[in-house]
């Protein structure tokens, strides 16, 4: 995964046509999780997850 660019939660939300808050809600309810959460609490998603979220 080191070679793949990860998207911040804001970038991912914009590409998906949703909001940061919706993605945070999905994470809290175990509906759709970020690929990675850093120690500082920042959420990161991969481009591949753009296809997965539509299937959730």
C-alpha positions as CSV (number, residue, x, y, z in Angstrom):
1,X,0.0,0.0,0.0
2,X,3.0,2.3,0.3
3,X,3.0,3.0,-3.4
4,X,-0.7,3.9,-3.5
5,X,-1.9,7.4,-2.7
6,X,-4.3,7.6,0.1
7,X,-7.1,10.1,0.2
8,X,-8.0,12.2,3.2
9,X,-11.5,12.0,4.5
10,X,-12.4,15.3,2.9
11,X,-10.9,14.3,-0.5
12,X,-12.7,11.0,-0.4
13,X,-16.0,12.6,0.6
14,X,-15.8,15.1,-2.3
15,X,-15.1,12.3,-4.8
16,X,-17.9,10.2,-3.4
17,X,-20.4,13.1,-3.3
18,X,-21.0,12.9,0.4
19,X,-19.8,14.6,3.6
20,X,-17.0,14.1,6.1
21,X,-19.7,13.7,8.8
22,X,-21.4,10.9,6.8
23,X,-18.1,9.0,6.5
24,X,-17.5,9.5,10.2
25,X,-21.0,8.1,11.0
26,X,-20.4,5.1,8.8
27,X,-17.1,4.4,10.6
28,X,-18.7,4.7,14.0
29,X,-21.5,2.3,13.1
30,X,-19.1,-0.1,11.4
31,X,-20.9,0.4,8.0
32,X,-17.8,1.5,6.1
33,X,-14.3,1.8,7.6
34,X,-11.4,3.9,6.4
35,X,-8.4,2.0,5.1
36,X,-6.1,3.6,7.7
37,X,-6.5,5.7,10.8
38,X,-3.4,7.5,12.0
39,X,-2.5,8.1,15.6
40,X,-3.7,11.7,15.3
41,X,-7.2,10.4,14.4
42,X,-7.0,11.3,10.7
43,X,-8.9,8.9,8.4
44,X,-7.5,7.8,5.0
45,X,-9.1,6.0,2.2
46,X,-7.9,4.3,-1.0
47,X,-9.2,5.0,-4.5
48,X,-10.4,1.4,-4.6
49,X,-12.8,2.1,-1.7
50,X,-14.7,4.5,-4.0
51,X,-16.0,1.3,-5.7
52,X,-16.7,-0.5,-2.4
53,X,-18.7,2.2,-0.8
54,X,-21.4,1.9,-3.5
55,X,-21.8,-1.8,-2.5
56,X,-22.2,-1.2,1.2
